[in-house]
Amino acid sequence: MRDQHPSKKHCTSYSIDELKNLAAGRWEQILTDAGMPADSLGGRRGRPCPRCGGRDRFAPMIDLAERGAVMCRHCFAGGTDPRPGDGLATLRWWLSCSVADACRWLSSWLGVDRGQQAPMVRRAIERRLIIPDTPADDRFATMVEQWQCTMRPEWLRR
């Protein structure tokens, strides 16, 4: 006899909103397990940034445990990607990865990936500004020239 109810298939992927809902209230532990130093997630503002090293520009948001958002005035300046605002953006920023990779890492941490994905490892931070070795007197001039070349014209006019 044929079964009248088709067998239910287990969903192996979750939407971004579902992952965020599952992670709500646990973001401090999630970010710590992703490699972010626990002492950087305590307190409010004026903390050293664990990513760029700035001494007083990093702050976890007041609802860190629920939403997972952090802010660094250097790392999240201008039109950066990802934009700060939630734990998934924080994971993308901290792990230097895409949305898909951050979702895979989070679903693995939450235990909803059915063991299909290996956890991600944080990539090394890349240097973006390379100042050539020049005599000490010329280093400042070289740095200014480099900044002028990379600065937006409207900022340079200001």
MITORDREN-56872 format. One record per residue (C-alpha): z, x negated, y negated. Coordinates in Angstrom, 1 decimal. Layout:
[[Z; X; Y]]
...
END
This chain:
[[0.0; 0.0; 0.0]]
[[-0.9; -1.3; -3.4]]
[[1.8; -2.1; -5.9]]
[[1.7; 0.4; -8.8]]
[[3.4; -2.0; -11.3]]
[[1.6; -5.2; -11.9]]
[[3.9; -8.2; -11.6]]
[[5.3; -9.4; -14.8]]
[[4.2; -12.9; -15.9]]
[[6.7; -15.1; -17.5]]
[[5.7; -16.2; -21.0]]
[[5.7; -20.0; -21.2]]
[[5.0; -20.2; -24.9]]
[[7.0; -18.8; -27.8]]
[[5.9; -18.1; -31.3]]
[[7.3; -20.2; -34.2]]
[[9.5; -17.3; -35.4]]
[[10.9; -16.9; -31.9]]
[[11.7; -20.6; -31.6]]
[[13.4; -20.5; -35.0]]
[[15.4; -17.5; -34.0]]
[[16.5; -19.2; -30.8]]
[[17.5; -22.3; -32.7]]
[[19.5; -20.5; -35.5]]
[[23.0; -21.6; -35.7]]
[[22.3; -24.8; -33.7]]
[[20.3; -26.9; -36.1]]
[[22.9; -29.6; -36.7]]
[[23.0; -30.4; -33.0]]
[[19.2; -30.1; -32.7]]
[[18.6; -32.6; -35.5]]
[[21.3; -34.9; -34.2]]
[[19.7; -34.9; -30.8]]
[[16.3; -35.6; -32.4]]
[[17.8; -38.9; -33.7]]
[[19.0; -37.9; -37.2]]
[[22.3; -39.6; -38.0]]
[[25.1; -37.0; -37.8]]
[[26.8; -38.4; -40.9]]
[[23.7; -37.6; -43.0]]
[[24.0; -34.0; -42.1]]
[[27.6; -33.6; -43.3]]
[[28.5; -32.9; -46.9]]
[[26.2; -31.5; -49.6]]
[[24.3; -33.8; -51.8]]
[[23.9; -37.4; -53.0]]
[[23.7; -38.9; -49.5]]
[[21.5; -41.8; -48.4]]
[[18.2; -40.6; -46.9]]
[[18.0; -41.4; -43.2]]
[[14.2; -41.7; -43.5]]
[[13.3; -43.5; -46.7]]
[[16.5; -45.2; -47.3]]
[[17.1; -43.9; -50.9]]
[[20.8; -44.2; -51.6]]
[[21.5; -40.8; -53.3]]
[[18.5; -38.6; -52.9]]
[[19.2; -36.7; -49.6]]
[[21.0; -33.4; -49.1]]
[[21.3; -31.0; -46.2]]
[[20.9; -27.4; -47.4]]
[[24.0; -25.2; -47.6]]
[[22.8; -23.1; -44.6]]
[[21.8; -26.1; -42.5]]
[[23.3; -24.7; -39.2]]
[[21.3; -21.4; -39.6]]
[[18.0; -22.6; -41.1]]
[[17.9; -26.4; -40.5]]
[[16.6; -27.3; -43.9]]
[[17.2; -30.7; -45.6]]
[[15.9; -32.1; -48.8]]
[[15.0; -35.6; -50.0]]
[[13.8; -35.9; -53.6]]
[[11.6; -38.8; -52.5]]
[[10.2; -37.8; -49.2]]
[[9.5; -34.2; -50.3]]
[[8.0; -35.0; -53.7]]
[[4.8; -33.4; -55.0]]
[[2.4; -32.0; -52.5]]
[[3.9; -33.5; -49.3]]
[[3.3; -32.2; -45.9]]
[[5.5; -30.8; -44.4]]
[[7.1; -28.9; -47.3]]
[[10.9; -28.6; -46.9]]
[[12.4; -25.2; -46.0]]
[[13.4; -24.8; -42.4]]
[[14.4; -26.7; -39.3]]
[[10.8; -27.0; -38.0]]
[[9.7; -28.7; -41.2]]
[[12.7; -31.0; -40.9]]
[[11.7; -31.9; -37.3]]
[[8.1; -32.5; -38.4]]
[[9.4; -34.8; -41.2]]
[[11.9; -36.6; -39.1]]
[[9.7; -37.1; -36.0]]
[[6.5; -37.7; -38.0]]
[[4.6; -35.2; -35.9]]
[[2.4; -32.1; -36.1]]
[[3.6; -28.5; -36.0]]
[[2.5; -28.2; -32.3]]
[[4.4; -31.4; -31.3]]
[[7.6; -30.2; -33.2]]
[[7.4; -26.8; -31.4]]
[[7.0; -28.6; -28.1]]
[[10.0; -30.8; -28.8]]
[[12.1; -27.8; -30.0]]
[[11.1; -25.6; -27.0]]
[[12.0; -28.5; -24.7]]
[[15.4; -28.9; -26.4]]
[[16.0; -25.1; -26.2]]
[[15.0; -25.1; -22.5]]
[[12.3; -22.6; -22.9]]
[[9.3; -24.8; -22.0]]
[[9.8; -24.6; -18.2]]
[[9.9; -28.4; -18.1]]
[[6.2; -28.9; -18.9]]
[[6.6; -31.2; -21.9]]
[[8.3; -34.6; -22.2]]
[[10.6; -34.9; -25.2]]
[[9.1; -36.6; -28.2]]
[[10.2; -40.0; -29.4]]
[[10.5; -40.7; -33.1]]
[[7.7; -43.0; -34.4]]
[[8.5; -46.0; -36.5]]
[[8.2; -45.5; -40.3]]
[[5.1; -47.0; -41.7]]
[[5.0; -49.1; -44.9]]
[[2.7; -47.4; -47.4]]
[[2.8; -49.9; -50.3]]
[[2.0; -53.5; -49.5]]
[[2.5; -56.0; -52.2]]
[[0.7; -59.3; -51.6]]
[[2.7; -62.5; -51.7]]
[[2.3; -63.9; -55.2]]
[[4.5; -66.0; -57.4]]
[[7.7; -64.2; -58.6]]
[[6.4; -63.8; -62.2]]
[[3.2; -61.9; -61.0]]
[[5.0; -59.5; -58.6]]
[[5.9; -57.0; -61.2]]
[[2.4; -57.0; -62.7]]
[[0.9; -56.6; -59.2]]
[[3.3; -53.7; -58.5]]
[[2.3; -52.0; -61.8]]
[[-1.4; -52.4; -61.1]]
[[-0.9; -50.9; -57.6]]
[[1.0; -47.9; -59.0]]
[[-1.6; -47.3; -61.7]]
[[-4.3; -47.2; -59.1]]
[[-2.5; -44.7; -56.9]]
[[-1.0; -42.5; -59.6]]
[[-2.5; -39.2; -60.5]]
[[-4.3; -39.3; -63.9]]
[[-2.1; -36.5; -65.4]]
[[1.0; -38.4; -64.5]]
[[-0.4; -41.6; -66.0]]
[[-1.2; -39.8; -69.3]]
[[2.4; -38.6; -69.5]]
END
